[in-house]
């Protein structure tokens, strides 16, 4: 059996060109984790981001190309908290790759290492598409990224001991620059404190919590349910009584509802980068927060 | 606050040192108070975090498998009697190929349980509860988690990897019923008791190959009272291979080829005349399948398009026993069929679809003493069907569908079919195959 396996593997590597074999193959469920792994890994890692900023990470097809990539991954980094429940379990069972199965060191759920918000007290589908483990969009608070980076760096060192020193020194340098950036962002974002904001989906909760902004409503009537005319009408009424300062949406959501509310309630609608690659400026994690804060400041000033 | 402190200091300076000292103490006190307040907030936060961490369920039921239930109900309006349903030109499979009953009825309910068994295996049980109050095992299998090099093994009862549509559960179909080709070549849906070994290649372009061996419990290996063959070895074998990948910024594709080989023994079918015939010999089925899914930037939330098609070709040869003439003779046939369907989601929640089915009864040869006239169901006929549907899915967990079909499965009549159907899922969030 083993010789057969070896033979098949040897044969396939001759017949078919193998993907570039870097020390550590990282399969990132969302671009922010790909960007973080890149910061920590540098040239020691080869990163594949399964999704882009233009895709709704809740709704991804388990495409053949994703199975092909997860098959060769050494490390899987996902947000977790059931964000990827519609596609990752399927990819895992079809991967034939024990290194990244639940419980293996190569399986990394970022949201496990931070304090989660909005853990529902009542779990029922009538309340929309809830995440029983709490809101999974943890990366919108840079302090969470620092916590996750510290754990991820050690995980990468564990999986690729030959380059452990590199991960740790890169990680240390990243965390230093990141802490400095957080201090800068907190100063810049000071005017956002208390500013009421309408969101599309509850994907900016951690950002709101960090900056002290206030969520004044969401375009989705319930999590995961697209905006309805009646709900938008309610929001318009609500904006008349207590106007928000800004409406935000992600690159993957349809801007129509946000623009509609914006024109009716006369409140600026702003597309946030949401994740790395969401806008031209959000090229990496630093750019993501630079641009997010700049766009909000521009809208509410 | 700073300005206040500066003012206090200035005032204190104006009134002399003793006052300044008091002011300093008060200042310190204020700073201390602020620090205590911050500490208090941090303790509260930490407590909250601890509560969150401890709020996970504990106890015996914490390890319960994921449970989900599929419910569906249907209203059918059929212009022809469903009890007289047959697909002319093809051997009846004795599977659930008919359009169901007229009027309101409950469809098959599904109960699915799945969980990782340990670090090596995952287990899945999908039971179907028929509206006639019988319960059946649709799938019940274990699957390996810890094999390396892209290998996975499945054992138990599972939907065979032959073709594309066959592996998809009825609740996830884009139309109410199966394509005609699946009905005549696989008895609607083939679930085999057996073992599957699959290998995924270590390439950026998806490539898999797989093999299945099975008991041959269903058509085409067996049908009728004789049941599966009474033998120790395997009675059915399947080979399949798929290749797939991405094209541009929104198209994903997959195409596959599969082969199903069986050697049925006393596989019986009833002719409309009421006579039971039986077949013993070889049956070989080839399937080519292709699926293409498009969504702008691979984000299917708003709009997406799906194109799916399969081509089946089957050759059978062996001995046929005629119930009418009580004689056995040689029989050989080469038949084919295909369908092409497309489903388009034009706005969130709403989809429309069209499907075209065509079967070709091909050639059938009967050697003496058999006479083609003794097998009226096998008389040459090429069934066709047009189907259109529209469905509305207010959430990922519910769907309401309206479907019209013009079905020429029967050589003498056209069945105009209307289906109004709901399909909902309760419980654990299922994931659907590509």
Interface residues (C-beta under 8 A of the other chain):
Chain A: X5 X8 X9 X12 X13 X16 X17 X18 X19 X51 X52 X54 X55 X56 X59 X60 X61 X62 X63 X64 X65 X67 X68 X69 X71 X72 X82 X85 X86 X87 X88 X89 X90 X93 X94 X95 X96 X97 X98 X101 X102 X103 X115 X116 X119 X125 X129 X134 X224 X225 X226 X252 X253 X254
Chain B: X45 X48 X49 X52 X55 X116 X119 X122 X143 X145 X146 X147 X148 X149 X150 X151 X152 X198 X199 X200 X201 X202 X203 X204 X205 X206 X207 X242 X243 X244 X245 X246 X252 X253 X254 X293 X295 X297 X298 X299 X300 X301 X302 X348 X349 X394 X395 X396 X397 X426 X429 X431 X432 X433 X434
